[in-house]
Amino acid sequence: MSTPSCMIVYMRNLAERMHHIRINQELTMQELADKLGVTKNAISKLESGKSLNLKLDNLYKLQDITGYSAEWIAIGRGDKKLPTSQTHVDITALSEESKAIILSLVKKI
């Protein structure tokens, strides 16, 4: 019996989902760690299953950074990816003037 050319892979745990996300986003462990504000070691432990300690704020940061839904990341259920309109944009690195302009535009929507 041959293996289907297109297989859906079920990810059983947080470690597998974290690894999947990082690889699909083409990020190194260090790059993902920097984006989340954690250490490379923390990412390594999450991906190896040695840690299940993904703090809630980091879960939502990961959702914002990657577009993968927090529910899918955390428990493997629900929609894997968020609709594009639901992703967030981090404006914290912008100047105060740029932030004010963006916020005023968003309020008009």
C-alpha angles and dihedrals in degrees: 000000000000126000115247112253091228113048128174109225116212113213109215101195148018092264093059093045092049091051091046092051095047094048094046090049088050092234129146118227089255093051092050091045091052092050092051095041094240134112126273086240090059090054091046091052092048093050094046093048092242089119133036092181103121103152117223094244090051090048090057092043088054089050091051094046098046108023091235111134118254090228092055093045093049103040108004095245135113127026113346095214130031120238108264091249091062099056119104130229120220109225097168093107093056125097118267089250092054091047091051092051093049093046092049090051092049091051089056092057 
